[in-house]
Amino acid sequence: MKKTVMILGLVLSLLILTGIGQGMAEDKFPSKTVTIISPWAPGGAADAVSRYLASLAGEYLGQPVVVVNRTGGTGQVGHTAGATAKPDGHTLTMTTVDCIILPKMGLGKTSEKEFRPIALITFWGAGVQVSADAPWKTLDDLIADAKANPKKYKVATIGPGGIWTVGAEGLEKEAGIKLTHVPFNGAGPGIVALLGGHVDIATGGVAEAWQQIQAGKLRCLGLMSEKRSDFYPDIPTLKEQGHDVVVGAWLGLQVPKKTPDDRVKILHDAFKKAIDSDAFKALMKKQTLDIVYMGPEDYAKFIQAQSDFFDKVLQKP
Amino acid sequence: MQETLTMVLSQAFDLHVLLAVAFGTFIGAAIGALPGLTATLGIALLVPLTFSFQPLVGLAMLLGIYGGGIYGGSITAILIRIPGTPASAATTLDGYPMTLKGRAGHALGISATVSFFGGIISVIFLATMAPQISKFTLKFGPPELCVAALFGLSMSALVSGENMIKGFVSVLLGLILSFSGIDPIVGCPRFTFGTVDLLSGVPFIPALIGLFAIPEVLTNMTSISSSPKIDQKLDKIHMSFKEIKRHGWNIFRSSIIGVFVGAVPGAGGDIGGWVAYGVAKKTSRHPESFGQGSEAGVVAPEAANNASTGGAMTTMLTLGIPGDAPTAVIIGALMVYGLRPGPMLFTSHLDLVYSIFVIMALANFCLLFYRFIGAKHLARIISVPKFILLPVIIVLCVVGSYAIQNNLFDIRLMLVLGLGWYLMHLCGFPAAPMVLGLILGPMVESNFRRSLIMSEGSVSIFFTRAYSLVPIIVLALVLLSPIVIKWIKRARKARANK
C-alpha cells in the first residue's frame, strides 16, 4: 500500500513539474538571466570588464546579467561554450583576439566565424613584467641574461596561440632569445605565478599587472605598443628600446552566429548604454583601460581585418 | 588607528548592513540546503541586486550567503545524506549515521556550534595574519597545487567507504569523468562523444546530485516497507560546554586546516572538509567509530568547511585571486564597487577591509542563531514518512539538475550516473571521492602538465620543492602506515612466538 502511494506521488509530482515547465512563454526578450561567458580567469582584464558590464547592463536589459568563467585551452573552452550556446541572445561571450588566432594555427575549432559581433569594447597592450626583486633593471639586461642562458627563464603565457603568448614569441624572435613558456588560464594567474616566483617573466597586458606594479611588487620593463601610454608615461616601449614588437589584445561582446537580428539590436543598445555610462568610464580608467567602442558593423569589419592580418603574420616562418 | 576603529564599528553596525547580513545568511542557508543550488549561484544571482545598495551593505549580503550556503549544505548532508554543496560531502559520513540513530537534532546542533567556531577562528586568522597567509598562498605554484589537489583526493579515498582500494577506484573514476570536455592546456575537445552538451565537461552539480541522491533514494525504496520509522530524540540539540571542551582540540585543529586549505587557490571547503576528517580519524583513539555516527566525524569537516571561507577570503582580498568558486564571484562584485582586491586594498581601504572581517563574524553569529531555532524543526523533516519524502527529494533533484544550465541533458546525465552508481554503491564503492575527483580533475591535470612544462619533462620538480614534497611525504606515510603497522605487529608476534 505504502509503495503504491509513493509511486503515485512520484508520478504526480513529475507530471506537475513538466506542466510548469511548458507554461513559460518567451515573448519578451530577455526573459531570463543573461549570461556573459568569460573565457579567461578572474584577475585578468577580460574577466574584470565582463563583470563591470554585467553589473551595469542589467538595468538596461531588465534582467540580471551574470558572468560565468569557462577557462582553459587558451580561451577555447569559453569560446566554444559561447559559440555553441543556444542562439536566443541570452548567452554572450567576452571574446578576445585569440579566437581568431588559434584556429589558424590548428589549435582549436572555434573561430570568429561562429560568432556575431555586438560591440568592441577596449584595446590594450602587452608589457614585459618581472618581479621587483629581479636582477634586471632594463629590458636589455634581461635580453643579455636570457641570451646567455637559453630556456632558463620561464615566462607565464596564456597558452599556445594566445595573444600574450604571441607577444612573448615576438620578443624571443626579435631579441634572439629562448624562454620556457608556462601556460596559464589567463593573465591573472600568470601574474600570481610571477609574484610567487614560479615564473620569471610575464608578457601579459600591463593593465592586469598595474596594481602590483604600483604596489612595488612587480616592474614593467617595456610596453609592446606603438607609443607610450598616457596611463604609464614612465614606461618605455619596446620600439624605443630598439625592438620592434607591437602586440595588442581586444575585448568584444559577441553572440552565437544564428542569433536573430532583433535580439542583437536589443543587446547592443543595452550594452552601449552601459559602455557610455559614467560608472563604466570611471571603472575602466581605474583599470588603466581605454574604451574603444565599435558597433556590430564596424566590429565585424575590424574582425575581418584582424583575420587577414594574422593570416599574413602567421605565414612568416 | 583610533579613527579607523570607530569608522569600522559605525560602518559595520549600521542597520542596513545588519539587515543585509541577516537576510543573506538566511537565503544562503536555504540555497545551500537545496540540492542543485550552491552558494556560488546564489551569490552570482544576487550580485546585480546589490548594486543599488551601498558597497558594504551589498557585500554584507553576499558574505552572508557565502557563509549560509556552506551551512545549508550540511543540513541535507546530515538529514538525507545528500550534500547540498560539495563542501559538505564529508559531513555525510558521520552526520547521516547519527540521523539513523535518532540523533539528527544533535548532529545539527554540533554542526551549528562547530561551524560557528570554525568561522570565527578563520575570521581572526584573516584579521591578524592576512599578509602571512598570503605569502603562504603565493608559494603555491603549479606543482604545489597539483599535489594539494591529490592530497585532498587521497584523503577522501582513505576515509570513505569500507576500504581504501574502493575509495581510490572511486577517485580514479571521478578523474576519468573529469577528462571529458576540452583539454585545459591545448584546447581540443576530447571524450565529448560528439555532443555539444559535454563540451564543457561533465557538469558536477548534476553528477553530485545523481551520485548521492539516486542510490540513496533507491536504497530507501527497496526497503521502504521494512524500515521502521526512526524516532528522533529532539531534546539534546545544543552542545554542552563539556562537549565543546571535549572536542576542543578537534575544532581548533580542523579550523586551522580549513583556513589554510581554503587559502590555496582552487581548493576550498570541499578539500578542507576531507583533510580535516582524515586527520581526525587517523589521530583519534577510536578510528573504528568514524563512519558509524561519531561526533568527532561531524565536528572535523564542519569546522573545516566554515573555516575555509576565511582562508579563501584572505587569498581573495590580499592577492585578488579567488580561493574558491564563491570568492571568484565576490571579486567581481568588489570590482564593480570600485574596490580592486589586492595589496592596494589594504592601504587604500583599510576601514573597508576590517569592516569585512566584522561582517563575516556577524554572519557566523546570525547562522548560529538561526540554526538553533531551526534545528528542532529541521530534524522533524526526517519524521515525514518515507513514501512522501522520497518523491519530493526526487523532484528536487530533477529541478536542481536542470536549474544550472537549463539543459535537459543534465537531467539525463544525473539519472544515468545515479542509476549506474547505484550498482557501484551496492558493491560498497563510496560516491564522495568520485565527485571530488570530478571537481578537482582539472586542477590536478592542468597543474600537473604545467609543472612538467616548467621542469622540461622531469617529474623531479614535485620532489625538489618544499611545499609539494611535504604533502607527498605525509601522504606516503598515511597510506603506508597501515601496512607498516601490520608488519610491525607480525614481527612482534613472530618474536613472541619464538
Interface residues (C-beta under 8 A of the other chain):
Chain A: K2 K3 V5 M6 G9 L10 L12 S13 L14 L17 K32 T33 P42 G43 D47 A48 R51 Y52 A54 S55 G58 P64 V65 V66 V67 V68 N69 R70 T71 G72 G73 T74 G75 Q76 V77 T80 A81 T84 L102 L107 G108 K109 K151 K154 G159 P160 G161 T180 H181 V182 P183 F184 N185 G188 P189 V192 A193 L195 G196 G197 H198 V199 Q211 Q212 Q214 A215 K217 A282 L283 K286 Q287
Chain B: A44 L45 V47 P48 L49 F51 L138 K139 F140 G141 P142 G181 I182 D183 P184 I185 V186 G187 C188 P189 V196 L199 S200 M221 I224 S225 P265 L319 G320 I321 P322 A328 V329 I331 G332 A333 M335 V336 G338 R340 G342 P343 M344 T347 P385 K386 F387 I388 L390 P391 V392 I394 V395 V398 V399 N406 P442 S446 R450 I453 M454 E456
